[in-house]
Amino acid sequence: MSDKNINSMISVIPVKNFQQSLTWYKKLIGRDPDIVPMEGIAEWLIVENAWIQVTIDPDRAGNTTLVICVNDLEAQCKTFSASNLPIGKIEEYPEIIKMAEIIDPEGNKISFVQDISNNSDS
């Protein structure tokens, strides 16, 4: 696989209850999906050429981990708190990352990670 040939990425989150998950992801992302290409699939453009797709797939639901890198983890956590979305405590791996996790209604894990490796004086 050549990174020069890659032009986009879609992270697929399988769910059993599409309507419940759709409502939850609208709250998480803060808006309606950008595309609903067919029944049982919703997609959000998160950053240029990077998408989250929520799709009905009962056999795989609840077994996905998605990592989203952010610039300011504390601000992200405050946004979730204001929306009544319970996010875990911030864990720090000194001079590497800070991260916090949120679990969707199906059991899929979304980790929000902030790179702090450039914040050190060394």
N, CA, C and O atoms as a GROMACS GRO file, in nm:
protein
  488
    1MET      N    1   0.085  -0.118   0.000
    1MET     CA    2   0.000   0.000   0.000
    1MET      C    3   0.089   0.123   0.000
    1MET      O    4   0.181   0.134   0.081
    2SER      N    5   0.063   0.212  -0.088
    2SER     CA    6   0.140   0.335  -0.099
    2SER      C    7   0.058   0.452  -0.045
    2SER      O    8  -0.054   0.475  -0.088
    3ASP      N    9   0.116   0.527   0.050
    3ASP     CA   10   0.044   0.642   0.104
    3ASP      C   11   0.024   0.750  -0.002
    3ASP      O   12  -0.062   0.837   0.015
    4LYS      N   13   0.100   0.747  -0.108
    4LYS     CA   14   0.082   0.845  -0.216
    4LYS      C   15  -0.044   0.818  -0.297
    4LYS      O   16  -0.091   0.904  -0.370
    5ASN      N   17  -0.098   0.698  -0.284
    5ASN     CA   18  -0.217   0.660  -0.358
    5ASN      C   19  -0.345   0.675  -0.276
    5ASN      O   20  -0.454   0.666  -0.332
    6ILE      N   21  -0.334   0.697  -0.146
    6ILE     CA   22  -0.451   0.709  -0.060
    6ILE      C   23  -0.504   0.851  -0.066
    6ILE      O   24  -0.427   0.947  -0.057
    7ASN      N   25  -0.638   0.865  -0.082
    7ASN     CA   26  -0.695   0.998  -0.090
    7ASN      C   27  -0.805   1.026   0.011
    7ASN      O   28  -0.850   1.140   0.023
    8SER      N   29  -0.850   0.923   0.085
    8SER     CA   30  -0.948   0.945   0.191
    8SER      C   31  -0.955   0.824   0.282
    8SER      O   32  -0.896   0.720   0.253
    9MET      N   33  -1.028   0.839   0.393
    9MET     CA   34  -1.043   0.731   0.488
    9MET      C   35  -1.184   0.736   0.547
    9MET      O   36  -1.235   0.844   0.576
   10ILE      N   37  -1.244   0.620   0.564
   10ILE     CA   38  -1.374   0.609   0.628
   10ILE      C   39  -1.362   0.510   0.743
   10ILE      O   40  -1.322   0.396   0.722
   11SER      N   41  -1.396   0.554   0.863
   11SER     CA   42  -1.400   0.466   0.979
   11SER      C   43  -1.543   0.418   0.996
   11SER      O   44  -1.635   0.499   1.012
   12VAL      N   45  -1.563   0.287   0.992
   12VAL     CA   46  -1.697   0.229   0.998
   12VAL      C   47  -1.727   0.186   1.141
   12VAL      O   48  -1.649   0.114   1.203
   13ILE      N   49  -1.841   0.231   1.192
   13ILE     CA   50  -1.884   0.195   1.327
   13ILE      C   51  -2.012   0.112   1.313
   13ILE      O   52  -2.118   0.166   1.280
   14PRO      N   53  -2.002  -0.020   1.338
   14PRO     CA   54  -2.118  -0.107   1.325
   14PRO      C   55  -2.210  -0.097   1.447
   14PRO      O   56  -2.163  -0.091   1.561
   15VAL      N   57  -2.340  -0.095   1.421
   15VAL     CA   58  -2.439  -0.084   1.529
   15VAL      C   59  -2.555  -0.180   1.504
   15VAL      O   60  -2.577  -0.225   1.392
   16LYS      N   61  -2.629  -0.209   1.610
   16LYS     CA   62  -2.751  -0.290   1.600
   16LYS      C   63  -2.873  -0.200   1.583
   16LYS      O   64  -2.955  -0.221   1.494
   17ASN      N   65  -2.883  -0.099   1.669
   17ASN     CA   66  -2.998  -0.009   1.670
   17ASN      C   67  -2.959   0.120   1.598
   17ASN      O   68  -2.903   0.212   1.659
   18PHE      N   69  -2.989   0.127   1.470
   18PHE     CA   70  -2.944   0.240   1.389
   18PHE      C   71  -3.003   0.372   1.436
   18PHE      O   72  -2.930   0.470   1.448
   19GLN      N   73  -3.133   0.378   1.464
   19GLN     CA   74  -3.195   0.505   1.502
   19GLN      C   75  -3.139   0.559   1.633
   19GLN      O   76  -3.111   0.678   1.644
   20GLN      N   77  -3.123   0.472   1.733
   20GLN     CA   78  -3.065   0.514   1.860
   20GLN      C   79  -2.922   0.564   1.839
   20GLN      O   80  -2.883   0.668   1.893
   21SER      N   81  -2.844   0.491   1.760
   21SER     CA   82  -2.706   0.529   1.735
   21SER      C   83  -2.699   0.658   1.654
   21SER      O   84  -2.612   0.742   1.680
   22LEU      N   85  -2.786   0.674   1.557
   22LEU     CA   86  -2.789   0.796   1.476
   22LEU      C   87  -2.812   0.918   1.566
   22LEU      O   88  -2.744   1.019   1.552
   23THR      N   89  -2.907   0.908   1.657
   23THR     CA   90  -2.935   1.017   1.750
   23THR      C   91  -2.813   1.046   1.836
   23THR      O   92  -2.778   1.162   1.857
   24TRP      N   93  -2.748   0.941   1.886
   24TRP     CA   94  -2.631   0.957   1.972
   24TRP      C   95  -2.515   1.021   1.895
   24TRP      O   96  -2.450   1.112   1.947
   25TYR      N   97  -2.488   0.975   1.774
   25TYR     CA   98  -2.376   1.031   1.696
   25TYR      C   99  -2.404   1.174   1.651
   25TYR      O  100  -2.311   1.253   1.638
   26LYS      N  101  -2.529   1.208   1.627
   26LYS     CA  102  -2.562   1.348   1.598
   26LYS      C  103  -2.524   1.436   1.716
   26LYS      O  104  -2.471   1.545   1.699
   27LYS      N  105  -2.551   1.386   1.836
   27LYS     CA  106  -2.516   1.461   1.958
   27LYS      C  107  -2.365   1.466   1.975
   27LYS      O  108  -2.310   1.572   2.008
   28LEU      N  109  -2.298   1.355   1.953
   28LEU     CA  110  -2.151   1.349   1.967
   28LEU      C  111  -2.083   1.445   1.870
   28LEU      O  112  -1.995   1.522   1.909
   29ILE      N  113  -2.124   1.440   1.744
   29ILE     CA  114  -2.058   1.519   1.640
   29ILE      C  115  -2.114   1.662   1.635
   29ILE      O  116  -2.047   1.753   1.587
   30GLY      N  117  -2.235   1.679   1.684
   30GLY     CA  118  -2.292   1.813   1.693
   30GLY      C  119  -2.370   1.856   1.572
   30GLY      O  120  -2.400   1.975   1.555
   31ARG      N  121  -2.405   1.760   1.486
   31ARG     CA  122  -2.482   1.796   1.366
   31ARG      C  123  -2.536   1.671   1.298
   31ARG      O  124  -2.498   1.558   1.331
   32ASP      N  125  -2.626   1.694   1.204
   32ASP     CA  126  -2.680   1.585   1.124
   32ASP      C  127  -2.571   1.527   1.035
   32ASP      O  128  -2.471   1.594   1.009
   33PRO      N  129  -2.589   1.404   0.987
   33PRO     CA  130  -2.489   1.347   0.896
   33PRO      C  131  -2.479   1.428   0.767
   33PRO      O  132  -2.575   1.491   0.724
   34ASP      N  133  -2.362   1.425   0.708
   34ASP     CA  134  -2.341   1.493   0.580
   34ASP      C  135  -2.405   1.414   0.466
   34ASP      O  136  -2.454   1.472   0.369
   35ILE      N  137  -2.404   1.282   0.479
   35ILE     CA  138  -2.458   1.196   0.374
   35ILE      C  139  -2.532   1.080   0.439
   35ILE      O  140  -2.486   1.023   0.538
   36VAL      N  141  -2.648   1.048   0.384
   36VAL     CA  142  -2.720   0.925   0.418
   36VAL      C  143  -2.738   0.852   0.285
   36VAL      O  144  -2.842   0.865   0.220
   37PRO      N  145  -2.636   0.774   0.243
   37PRO     CA  146  -2.637   0.718   0.109
   37PRO      C  147  -2.745   0.612   0.087
   37PRO      O  148  -2.790   0.590  -0.026
   38MET      N  149  -2.786   0.546   0.196
   38MET     CA  150  -2.895   0.449   0.187
   38MET      C  151  -2.946   0.423   0.328
   38MET      O  152  -2.884   0.464   0.426
   39GLU      N  153  -3.058   0.356   0.337
   39GLU     CA  154  -3.116   0.326   0.467
   39GLU      C  155  -3.018   0.244   0.550
   39GLU      O  156  -2.962   0.145   0.503
   40GLY      N  157  -2.999   0.286   0.675
   40GLY     CA  158  -2.910   0.214   0.766
   40GLY      C  159  -2.765   0.257   0.761
   40GLY      O  160  -2.680   0.193   0.823
   41ILE      N  161  -2.735   0.364   0.688
   41ILE     CA  162  -2.598   0.417   0.680
   41ILE      C  163  -2.603   0.570   0.689
   41ILE      O  164  -2.682   0.635   0.620
   42ALA      N  165  -2.518   0.624   0.776
   42ALA     CA  166  -2.504   0.770   0.786
   42ALA      C  167  -2.355   0.802   0.793
   42ALA      O  168  -2.278   0.729   0.856
   43GLU      N  169  -2.316   0.912   0.728
   43GLU     CA  170  -2.174   0.948   0.722
   43GLU      C  171  -2.153   1.095   0.753
   43GLU      O  172  -2.230   1.181   0.710
   44TRP      N  173  -2.046   1.121   0.830
   44TRP     CA  174  -2.006   1.256   0.864
   44TRP      C  175  -1.864   1.279   0.816
   44TRP      O  176  -1.776   1.196   0.840
   45LEU      N  177  -1.841   1.390   0.750
   45LEU     CA  178  -1.705   1.433   0.716
   45LEU      C  179  -1.650   1.502   0.840
   45LEU      O  180  -1.704   1.604   0.884
   46ILE      N  181  -1.542   1.447   0.897
   46ILE     CA  182  -1.487   1.499   1.022
   46ILE      C  183  -1.379   1.603   0.994
   46ILE      O  184  -1.383   1.713   1.049
   47VAL      N  185  -1.285   1.570   0.911
   47VAL     CA  186  -1.185   1.662   0.858
   47VAL      C  187  -1.167   1.624   0.712
   47VAL      O  188  -1.220   1.522   0.668
   48GLU      N  189  -1.095   1.703   0.638
   48GLU     CA  190  -1.080   1.678   0.496
   48GLU      C  191  -1.046   1.532   0.467
   48GLU      O  192  -0.944   1.480   0.513
   49ASN      N  193  -1.134   1.467   0.392
   49ASN     CA  194  -1.117   1.329   0.345
   49ASN      C  195  -1.113   1.224   0.456
   49ASN      O  196  -1.063   1.114   0.434
   50ALA      N  197  -1.165   1.255   0.574
   50ALA     CA  198  -1.176   1.157   0.682
   50ALA      C  199  -1.320   1.154   0.731
   50ALA      O  200  -1.374   1.255   0.778
   51TRP      N  201  -1.382   1.039   0.719
   51TRP     CA  202  -1.524   1.022   0.746
   51TRP      C  203  -1.548   0.922   0.859
   51TRP      O  204  -1.468   0.832   0.884
   52ILE      N  205  -1.660   0.941   0.928
   52ILE     CA  206  -1.714   0.841   1.020
   52ILE      C  207  -1.843   0.791   0.957
   52ILE      O  208  -1.929   0.870   0.918
   53GLN      N  209  -1.855   0.660   0.948
   53GLN     CA  210  -1.976   0.598   0.894
   53GLN      C  211  -2.038   0.511   1.003
   53GLN      O  212  -1.973   0.422   1.057
   54VAL      N  213  -2.164   0.537   1.035
   54VAL     CA  214  -2.241   0.453   1.126
   54VAL      C  215  -2.330   0.366   1.038
   54VAL      O  216  -2.404   0.417   0.954
   55THR      N  217  -2.321   0.235   1.059
   55THR     CA  218  -2.394   0.143   0.972
   55THR      C  219  -2.450   0.024   1.050
   55THR      O  220  -2.390  -0.022   1.146
   56ILE      N  221  -2.565  -0.024   1.007
   56ILE     CA  222  -2.622  -0.143   1.070
   56ILE      C  223  -2.536  -0.264   1.035
   56ILE      O  224  -2.514  -0.295   0.918
   57ASP      N  225  -2.490  -0.330   1.140
   57ASP     CA  226  -2.412  -0.454   1.126
   57ASP      C  227  -2.416  -0.524   1.262
   57ASP      O  228  -2.319  -0.519   1.337
   58PRO      N  229  -2.529  -0.589   1.293
   58PRO     CA  230  -2.549  -0.647   1.426
   58PRO      C  231  -2.440  -0.746   1.469
   58PRO      O  232  -2.410  -0.755   1.588
   59ASP      N  233  -2.382  -0.818   1.376
   59ASP     CA  234  -2.280  -0.917   1.412
   59ASP      C  235  -2.151  -0.855   1.462
   59ASP      O  236  -2.079  -0.918   1.540
   60ARG      N  237  -2.120  -0.733   1.420
   60ARG     CA  238  -1.995  -0.668   1.462
   60ARG      C  239  -2.018  -0.552   1.557
   60ARG      O  240  -1.921  -0.492   1.605
   61ALA      N  241  -2.142  -0.518   1.586
   61ALA     CA  242  -2.174  -0.402   1.670
   61ALA      C  243  -2.107  -0.414   1.807
   61ALA      O  244  -2.103  -0.521   1.867
   62GLY      N  245  -2.055  -0.301   1.854
   62GLY     CA  246  -1.998  -0.294   1.987
   62GLY      C  247  -1.854  -0.339   1.997
   62GLY      O  248  -1.799  -0.344   2.108
   63ASN      N  249  -1.790  -0.370   1.887
   63ASN     CA  250  -1.653  -0.421   1.890
   63ASN      C  251  -1.553  -0.331   1.819
   63ASN      O  252  -1.444  -0.376   1.784
   64THR      N  253  -1.588  -0.205   1.799
   64THR     CA  254  -1.501  -0.115   1.724
   64THR      C  255  -1.438  -0.012   1.816
   64THR      O  256  -1.499   0.036   1.911
   65THR      N  257  -1.314   0.023   1.785
   65THR     CA  258  -1.246   0.134   1.850
   65THR      C  259  -1.209   0.235   1.744
   65THR      O  260  -1.150   0.201   1.641
   66LEU      N  261  -1.243   0.359   1.768
   66LEU     CA  262  -1.211   0.470   1.679
   66LEU      C  263  -1.126   0.568   1.757
   66LEU      O  264  -1.159   0.603   1.870
   67VAL      N  265  -1.017   0.613   1.699
   67VAL     CA  266  -0.930   0.712   1.762
   67VAL      C  267  -0.940   0.842   1.684
   67VAL      O  268  -0.917   0.844   1.562
   68ILE      N  269  -0.974   0.949   1.754
   68ILE     CA  270  -0.984   1.081   1.693
   68ILE      C  271  -0.881   1.171   1.762
   68ILE      O  272  -0.884   1.187   1.884
   69CYS      N  273  -0.792   1.228   1.683
   69CYS     CA  274  -0.689   1.316   1.738
   69CYS      C  275  -0.742   1.459   1.741
   69CYS      O  276  -0.799   1.508   1.643
   70VAL      N  277  -0.723   1.526   1.853
   70VAL     CA  278  -0.772   1.662   1.872
   70VAL      C  279  -0.658   1.754   1.915
   70VAL      O  280  -0.554   1.707   1.962
   71ASN      N  281  -0.678   1.884   1.898
   71ASN     CA  282  -0.578   1.982   1.940
   71ASN      C  283  -0.588   2.015   2.088
   71ASN      O  284  -0.486   2.046   2.151
   72ASP      N  285  -0.710   2.010   2.144
   72ASP     CA  286  -0.731   2.050   2.283
   72ASP      C  287  -0.828   1.952   2.348
   72ASP      O  288  -0.950   1.966   2.335
   73LEU      N  289  -0.775   1.855   2.418
   73LEU     CA  290  -0.857   1.750   2.478
   73LEU      C  291  -0.949   1.805   2.587
   73LEU      O  292  -1.065   1.764   2.596
   74GLU      N  293  -0.901   1.897   2.669
   74GLU     CA  294  -0.985   1.953   2.774
   74GLU      C  295  -1.108   2.022   2.715
   74GLU      O  296  -1.219   2.005   2.765
   75ALA      N  297  -1.089   2.099   2.608
   75ALA     CA  298  -1.201   2.166   2.542
   75ALA      C  299  -1.300   2.064   2.487
   75ALA      O  300  -1.421   2.083   2.495
   76GLN      N  301  -1.248   1.956   2.430
   76GLN     CA  302  -1.335   1.851   2.375
   76GLN      C  303  -1.418   1.788   2.487
   76GLN      O  304  -1.538   1.766   2.471
   77CYS      N  305  -1.355   1.761   2.599
   77CYS     CA  306  -1.426   1.701   2.713
   77CYS      C  307  -1.533   1.795   2.767
   77CYS      O  308  -1.641   1.749   2.804
   78LYS      N  309  -1.505   1.925   2.773
   78LYS     CA  310  -1.604   2.023   2.819
   78LYS      C  311  -1.724   2.025   2.726
   78LYS      O  312  -1.838   2.038   2.771
   79THR      N  313  -1.700   2.014   2.596
   79THR     CA  314  -1.810   2.011   2.499
   79THR      C  315  -1.900   1.892   2.524
   79THR      O  316  -2.022   1.904   2.521
   80PHE      N  317  -1.839   1.775   2.550
   80PHE     CA  318  -1.919   1.656   2.577
   80PHE      C  319  -1.996   1.670   2.708
   80PHE      O  320  -2.113   1.632   2.715
   81SER      N  321  -1.932   1.723   2.810
   81SER     CA  322  -2.000   1.743   2.938
   81SER      C  323  -2.121   1.834   2.921
   81SER      O  324  -2.227   1.808   2.978
   82ALA      N  325  -2.105   1.941   2.844
   82ALA     CA  326  -2.216   2.034   2.820
   82ALA      C  327  -2.330   1.968   2.744
   82ALA      O  328  -2.445   2.010   2.754
   83SER      N  329  -2.298   1.864   2.667
   83SER     CA  330  -2.401   1.791   2.590
   83SER      C  331  -2.450   1.667   2.664
   83SER      O  332  -2.524   1.586   2.608
   84ASN      N  333  -2.410   1.652   2.792
   84ASN     CA  334  -2.447   1.535   2.872
   84ASN      C  335  -2.403   1.403   2.811
   84ASN      O  336  -2.474   1.303   2.819
   85LEU      N  337  -2.286   1.404   2.750
   85LEU     CA  338  -2.225   1.281   2.698
   85LEU      C  339  -2.112   1.244   2.793
   85LEU      O  340  -2.012   1.315   2.802
   86PRO      N  341  -2.127   1.133   2.864
   86PRO     CA  342  -2.026   1.097   2.964
   86PRO      C  343  -1.896   1.048   2.901
   86PRO      O  344  -1.892   0.945   2.834
   87ILE      N  345  -1.791   1.123   2.924
   87ILE     CA  346  -1.659   1.085   2.874
   87ILE      C  347  -1.574   1.050   2.995
   87ILE      O  348  -1.588   1.110   3.102
   88GLY      N  349  -1.487   0.954   2.979
   88GLY     CA  350  -1.400   0.910   3.088
   88GLY      C  351  -1.300   1.017   3.127
   88GLY      O  352  -1.288   1.121   3.061
   89LYS      N  353  -1.230   0.990   3.235
   89LYS     CA  354  -1.131   1.087   3.282
   89LYS      C  355  -1.014   1.094   3.185
   89LYS      O  356  -0.985   0.998   3.113
   90ILE      N  357  -0.947   1.206   3.186
   90ILE     CA  358  -0.830   1.225   3.102
   90ILE      C  359  -0.712   1.150   3.162
   90ILE      O  360  -0.679   1.166   3.279
   91GLU      N  361  -0.652   1.067   3.080
   91GLU     CA  362  -0.531   0.996   3.120
   91GLU      C  363  -0.414   1.058   3.044
   91GLU      O  364  -0.427   1.093   2.926
   92GLU      N  365  -0.302   1.072   3.112
   92GLU     CA  366  -0.185   1.132   3.048
   92GLU      C  367  -0.069   1.034   3.048
   92GLU      O  368  -0.037   0.972   3.149
   93TYR      N  369  -0.008   1.024   2.933
   93TYR     CA  370   0.117   0.952   2.917
   93TYR      C  371   0.221   1.060   2.894
   93TYR      O  372   0.237   1.109   2.782
   94PRO      N  373   0.294   1.099   3.001
   94PRO     CA  374   0.381   1.219   2.996
   94PRO      C  375   0.470   1.224   2.872
   94PRO      O  376   0.534   1.128   2.832
   95GLU      N  377   0.468   1.342   2.815
   95GLU     CA  378   0.547   1.376   2.696
   95GLU      C  379   0.511   1.293   2.573
   95GLU      O  380   0.587   1.288   2.477
   96ILE      N  381   0.394   1.227   2.577
   96ILE     CA  382   0.348   1.150   2.461
   96ILE      C  383   0.208   1.195   2.422
   96ILE      O  384   0.191   1.267   2.323
   97ILE      N  385   0.105   1.153   2.500
   97ILE     CA  386  -0.034   1.188   2.469
   97ILE      C  387  -0.115   1.208   2.596
   97ILE      O  388  -0.075   1.166   2.705
   98LYS      N  389  -0.230   1.273   2.578
   98LYS     CA  390  -0.339   1.273   2.675
   98LYS      C  391  -0.457   1.213   2.601
   98LYS      O  392  -0.474   1.236   2.481
   99MET      N  393  -0.538   1.134   2.672
   99MET     CA  394  -0.653   1.073   2.605
   99MET      C  395  -0.770   1.057   2.700
   99MET      O  396  -0.753   1.049   2.822
  100ALA      N  397  -0.890   1.052   2.642
  100ALA     CA  398  -1.013   1.023   2.715
  100ALA      C  399  -1.102   0.944   2.621
  100ALA      O  400  -1.098   0.962   2.500
  101GLU      N  401  -1.182   0.856   2.680
  101GLU     CA  402  -1.266   0.768   2.598
  101GLU      C  403  -1.413   0.788   2.630
  101GLU      O  404  -1.452   0.822   2.741
  102ILE      N  405  -1.493   0.765   2.527
  102ILE     CA  406  -1.638   0.768   2.539
  102ILE      C  407  -1.690   0.640   2.473
  102ILE      O  408  -1.634   0.594   2.374
  103ILE      N  409  -1.795   0.586   2.527
  103ILE     CA  410  -1.853   0.462   2.475
  103ILE      C  411  -1.991   0.492   2.419
  103ILE      O  412  -2.073   0.554   2.486
  104ASP      N  413  -2.017   0.448   2.295
  104ASP     CA  414  -2.149   0.470   2.236
  104ASP      C  415  -2.250   0.370   2.294
  104ASP      O  416  -2.210   0.277   2.365
  105PRO      N  417  -2.379   0.387   2.265
  105PRO     CA  418  -2.480   0.298   2.322
  105PRO      C  419  -2.463   0.151   2.285
  105PRO      O  420  -2.517   0.064   2.353
  106GLU      N  421  -2.389   0.122   2.180
  106GLU     CA  422  -2.368  -0.016   2.135
  106GLU      C  423  -2.244  -0.079   2.199
  106GLU      O  424  -2.226  -0.200   2.190
  107GLY      N  425  -2.160   0.003   2.264
  107GLY     CA  426  -2.037  -0.047   2.324
  107GLY      C  427  -1.912  -0.017   2.242
  107GLY      O  428  -1.803  -0.057   2.282
  108ASN      N  429  -1.926   0.052   2.129
  108ASN     CA  430  -1.809   0.093   2.052
  108ASN      C  431  -1.735   0.202   2.129
  108ASN      O  432  -1.797   0.287   2.192
  109LYS      N  433  -1.602   0.198   2.124
  109LYS     CA  434  -1.519   0.292   2.199
  109LYS      C  435  -1.462   0.398   2.105
  109LYS      O  436  -1.408   0.366   1.999
  110ILE      N  437  -1.477   0.525   2.146
  110ILE     CA  438  -1.417   0.636   2.073
  110ILE      C  439  -1.315   0.700   2.167
  110ILE      O  440  -1.352   0.750   2.273
  111SER      N  441  -1.189   0.699   2.127
  111SER     CA  442  -1.082   0.759   2.206
  111SER      C  443  -1.046   0.893   2.144
  111SER      O  444  -1.022   0.903   2.024
  112PHE      N  445  -1.041   0.996   2.228
  112PHE     CA  446  -0.998   1.128   2.185
  112PHE      C  447  -0.857   1.147   2.240
  112PHE      O  448  -0.834   1.133   2.360
  113VAL      N  449  -0.763   1.178   2.151
  113VAL     CA  450  -0.622   1.181   2.186
  113VAL      C  451  -0.562   1.316   2.146
  113VAL      O  452  -0.586   1.367   2.036
  114GLN      N  453  -0.483   1.372   2.238
  114GLN     CA  454  -0.407   1.494   2.210
  114GLN      C  455  -0.259   1.462   2.220
  114GLN      O  456  -0.212   1.411   2.322
  115ASP      N  457  -0.186   1.491   2.114
  115ASP     CA  458  -0.041   1.472   2.112
  115ASP      C  459   0.024   1.581   2.196
  115ASP      O  460   0.007   1.700   2.168
  116ILE      N  461   0.098   1.543   2.298
  116ILE     CA  462   0.168   1.640   2.382
  116ILE      C  463   0.320   1.623   2.372
  116ILE      O  464   0.395   1.678   2.452
  117SER      N  465   0.363   1.546   2.274
  117SER     CA  466   0.507   1.517   2.261
  117SER      C  467   0.588   1.642   2.227
  117SER      O  468   0.706   1.648   2.260
  118ASN      N  469   0.529   1.740   2.164
  118ASN     CA  470   0.601   1.862   2.129
  118ASN      C  471   0.593   1.968   2.239
  118ASN      O  472   0.650   2.076   2.224
  119ASN      N  473   0.523   1.938   2.348
  119ASN     CA  474   0.505   2.035   2.456
  119ASN      C  475   0.617   2.030   2.559
  119ASN      O  476   0.618   2.110   2.653
  120SER      N  477   0.712   1.938   2.543
  120SER     CA  478   0.819   1.926   2.642
  120SER      C  479   0.934   2.019   2.607
  120SER      O  480   0.949   2.062   2.492
  121ASP      N  481   1.015   2.050   2.707
  121ASP     CA  482   1.130   2.138   2.687
  121ASP      C  483   1.252   2.064   2.634
  121ASP      O  484   1.350   2.129   2.598
  122SER      N  485   1.249   1.933   2.629
  122SER     CA  486   1.367   1.858   2.584
  122SER      C  487   1.373   1.844   2.435
  122SER      O  488   1.466   1.783   2.382
   0.00000   0.00000   0.00000
